[in-house]
Amino acid sequence: MPIISAPQEFNVEDLYVDLRTILGFPIYLKCEGFNFAGSVKLKAAAEMVGAAEREGLLTPGSVIIESSSGNLGIALSIIAAAKGHRFLCITDPRCNPASVRLMRALGAEVRVVATQDANGGFLESRIRYVRDLCATSDRYVWLNQYGNAGNWKAHYAGTAPAIADSFPDLEVLFVGAGTTGTLMGCARWFREHRRPVTIVAVDAVGSVTFGGIPERRMVPGLGTSRRPELVDESYIDDVVHVPEDDTIRTVHRLSSHGFLFGGSTGTVVSGAARWLEEKYPGEEPVAVAIAPDLGERYLDSIYEESWLRANFGHILAELDLPGTDVQEITVP
């Protein structure tokens, strides 16, 4: 029976969903959403804050500042509250309203940068705002998840060995690419421990992380409009780019079987299924994909018909949604 005194001390590491009945072939989905932050980002947040404390960067008057589209911001809000730090999250209009409300409920300050950058995203604008704010005062401590080694070290120390313990015969690992902390930590661990595992990065079409052409992206989570400093492609065996239409199709396919996951998971599962069909037709290699979070905080976006109609109306008929109206019934 787990008994904890801080929220970051609890995380379910050994829960996997066998997607065979949904996809027709096995992919074992590692569920990272069962902790108090609801996502894989709790690990990176804990490591980055811990390292900043050990290095003496955080003092009683410090304010942790970070650019985040949602999940890391929530994780940092939790850890800041638990440790007595102040936290300021810089996000953009694509951040889910539920995520903003959650961060504020945890005591964080949230600022939304609405200026798009040259790539059509908001990341460069968010980072420029962070840099400008840090230049005004030494009290701001920018963790910089895009270049902070603590981001990948958290997964090198935890996520990768946990997967290896559960699947000693693992052949293929699919990891979504956002900041690439999870990807690089896992890739480094399997390479340096000489495990013959094919590492496949899954990215969104429109992301520039692996040299893609910048395009409009509406699903928060994976993909960037600025290449993260953490990326080292020498550790990666292949890259799959997933159109957001396929992301939406996949999350709704999963939810129709009772599994409510976020958009990042939809992207990873879609990319993994396509890659396996192309590379291992008719075969069943031992394959694991990492699900970064669950779906509850996306109820206002990827699971909301009005949002889908506005952004993905051309595939709406494929999703077999139950309708938008909740019927009021008068009982005589």
N, C-alpha and C positions, 0 to 999 in steps of 0.2 A: 504493500500500500504506500504510494508516494506521499510524503509529507514535505512541503516546501515552505520557505520563508520569503522567497522572492520569485516573481513571475517567470523570469528567465531560466529558472532551475528545472522547469518542466517542459519536456518536448517528447512526443511519440516518435520514435525512430524506426519502429519495426512493423508499420502497417502498410500493406500493399494490396492493391486491387488487381485481380486477374481479369483483364479486359477481353478474354477469349470469347465469352458469350456475346459481347457487344461488337467486336471487330471481326470475329471469325478466326483469329489466331492469337496466340498469347503475347501480351505485353504486360509486364508487371509494373503497375503504377505506384511509385513510392509517394505516399501522402504526407506532405510536409505542413499541412494546415492545422494540425492538432496540437496547438500550444496557445498561450494567452495572446499572442499577436496574430494568430490565424494564418501565419505564413512562414516560409523558409527564411525570411529576412531576420527573424529573431536571433538566429545564430550569428549572422554577420554583425548585427547591431550590438550584441553583447560583447563580441570580440573587439570591435572597433572602439567602443566606449571603455572597455577594460584596458586596452592598450594606451589610450589617451590618459587614463588615470595613472597607469604605471609610469608613463613618461613625464608626468607632472604637467601636462597641458591643460587639464581641467582643475580649476581652483574654485573656491566658494563663489566668486563673482562671475564665473564663466557662463556663457550661453552656447550650448551646442547648436550648430546650424548645419542643415543638410538640404540638398535638393532631392526631392522624391516625388514619384507619381502616385505614391500611396502606401505600399506595404512596408518599405523601410521606415517611412515616416511614422507609421503606427508602431512598429517595433521600437523605434527610438523613443517615442512618446512613453511607452510602457517602461522602458529601462530608465529613462530620465526621471520619471515619477518614482520608481522604486529606489533610485539612488540619490534623489534630492537635487537633481540638476534641472536647469531651465533648458527648454528646447524650442527652437524656431524652425519650422518646416517651410521650405520654399517649393511650391508646386505650381500647377498650371490648370487651365480650365478643363482638361481631360481627366483630372483626378476625380474619382467617384465622390459624389456628395456624402455618401455614407462614411467614406474614409476620412474626409475633412471633419465631419461631426465626431467621429471616434477620436481623432487626435485631439480635438478641442476638449472633449469630455475627459481626457487623460491629463489635461493641463497644459498642452502644447499651444504655442501660437502658430497660426497658419497664415501665410501670405501667398496670394495667387498672382503669378506673373502671366499676363495676357498677351505679351508681345512675342510674335512668332519669329524664329530665327531664319537664316537664309535657306535652310533645308526644309522649311515648312513645318518644323516641329517647334518645341519650346525649350529644349534642353540647354542649348547655348545661351538663350536669354535668361534661364533660371540660374545657370552657373555664373554668368556675368553679374547678375544681381547679387549672388552670394559673395563673389570676389569684391565687388564694390562696397558691400556692407562690412566685410571683414577689414577692409582698408580704413574704415572709420574708427575702429576700436579693437584693442587687443583682447577684449572680453569675449569676442566671437571666436569659437573654435570650430572650424570646418573639418568634418571627418572625411569628406570627399570619397564617397563609396566607389567612384569610378576609378580611383587610383590607389586606394588604401589597401595595403597587403593584408590587413586583418580581415577584409572581405573574403578573400579566397582561403586564407588560413583557417577560418572557421569550418569550412567544408573539407579541407585537407585533414583536419583533426577529427571531424565528426561524421559528416555525411558520407564521404567515400568509404571509410572503413566499415561503417554500418552496413552499406550496401554489399561490400565484399563479404562480410560475415554472413549475411542472409543469402547471398548467391555466390558461393565459391566458384561455380562454373560459369559465371557471367561472361557473355560474349559481346554484347552491344549495350552501351549506355547512351541514352538520349537526354540531353540537358538543354533547357532553354537559355537563350543568350539575351540578357538585359545588361546589367553592369558587367556581367560575365564572372562574377565572384564564385557562384556555385559551379559553373562550368570549369573555370581554371583550377579551383581547388580539387575537384574530383579528377580532372584530367591529369594534374600533376601527381596526385596520389597513385593512381593506377600505373602511370608511366614509371615513377620512381620506385614503385614496389614490383616492377617487372611483371605486371599482370597483363596477359594478352587480351585486352578489352578494346574494342573499337569505340572511340569516343565520337559521337555525332552531335554537333551543335545545331540547335533548331532556332531559327530567327524568323522574324516577320518580313514579308515583302514590304519594301519601303524603308527598311532599316539600313543604315550605312556601316554597321559594325564590321561586316566582312566585305566591304567594298561595294555594297549594293547602291542602286540609284535611289535617292531620297524621294519618297512618295507620301501622300496623305495616309496617316494611320490613325484609326479611331479607337482601337481596343487598347486600353492601358495595360502595361506589363512589359512584355518582351519588345526588343527593338530599341534603337537609339537614333537620334539625328546627329550624334557626335560619337566618334569611335572611342570606347573606353580605354584608358591607359593600361588596364589590367590584361588586355587581350594578348595572348601569345599563341599564334596559329600553329606553331611547331608541335604543340601538344594535342592538336585536334586532327582527327582523321577525315572528317567530312562535315559539310554544312548543308542543311536543308532550309530553304526559304519557303514559308507558308503564306499564301494569300489570306487576307483577313476573312474573306468569304468562307474559306475552309475552316478557319477558327470558329466562326459562328456556327457553321453546320455541325462541327464536332462537339461543341459544348452542349448544344441542344440534343444531339444524339446521346450523349452521356446522361443528360438530365432526364431524358425519356426513359432511362433505365434506373432512375433514382439516385444518380450520382451528380450532385450539384458542385461543379468546379468553376474556377475562374478562367478568364480568357487565355492566360498564359498556359494553363493546362490544356486547353483546347488546341492551342498552337502546337505544343509539344506532342500531343497524342496524334494529331493530324500528320505532322511531319514524320513521326516515327512509323506510322502505318504505311505511308507512301514509300518511305525509304526501305522498309522491310519487304514490301511487295516488289520493289524494283531489284533489290540486292539479293534477296533470299526467296525467290518464288517457289512456293510449294514446300518450303522448309520451315522449321520452327527453332531458330536459335534462341538461346536464353537472353532475353532482352528486358531491360529495365528503363523506364522513363520517370523523370522526377516531376511531380505535380507541386508547383510552388505554393498554391493556396486553394481555398474553397470558394464557393460561389455566392455566399450570402451578401457580400458587400458589392456585388455587381447586379443586384436586383433592379437598380435604377438605370442600368445600361444594357448589357448584353442579354438580359432576361426580360427587358421591358419592351412591350410591343411598339410603343410610340417612338422610342429611341431606335429600335430596329427599323421601323418604317422610314425614319428620317435618314438613316445612315446605310442600311442594307435592304432597302425596300425591294430590290430586284431579286432577292432570294427568300423573301418573307413567306411565300407560298410553300416553299420546301420544308419549313420548320414545323408546320402542323401545330400552331399555337392554339390554345383553348379559347382565346378571345380576351378583350380588355375589360369587359364589364363584369362587376360583381353584382349579382342579382339580389335585390331586396325582396323578401317574401313576407307578406303579411299573413300571419297565422290566425284564422278565425277562432 
